[in-house]
Amino acid sequence: MFYKKQLLKKAKKIRLLLFDVDGVLTDGRLFLGDNGQEYKAFHSQDGLGMMMLQRSGVKIGVITGRTSAVVQQRMVSLNIEYIFQGQLSKLSAFKQVRDTLELTNTQVAFVGDDVIDLPVMQQVGLAVAVDNAHGLVKKQAHWCTKAKGGAGAARAVCELIMHAQGTWDAQLHYFDE
């Protein structure tokens, strides 16, 4: 993988990676059943990337404007400890988890796709936009993934951080046994 030096420098400092959910971990579409049940599709490669990054020592969390049982279920299945739902203002959740972990802004990355994500993106050390993000979000980002939300974008960010921190090869060896 080829990354710019400045991007690797930012990614090397990351100790917490935060994701928006709809449009980042999913493709942004909402499927609602007649019974009011909400359905979302998550990419399995994103999930594996998140688990690998956690094993390498980086904490992961989500901050989403919506509240959904399926998001809770998916995050618990990935051992994600920091789950903030119903956050129309995401800044307070960001500050809460940052302070809980005693991190600086430069040690936090955030991946977003829409204008609701901009306040957090403007605070973090590494702001990432997915390929199908709103133009204003892409403008604010330090890096834009080539993958769209829900289609490998989260995996790309996880791999970037592992490459920058020198943990990628060790994570691949985890599967040798």
Secondary structure, DSSP 8 states (H G I E B T S, - for coil): ----HHHHHHHHT-SEEEE-STTTTS-S--EE-TTS-EE----HHHHHHHHHHHHTT-EEEEE-SS--HHHHHHHHHTT--EEE-S-SS-HHHHHHHHHHTT--GGGEEEEE-SGGGHHHHTTSSEEEE-TT--HHHHHH-SEE-SS-TTTTHHHHHHHHHHHHHT-HHHHHHTT--
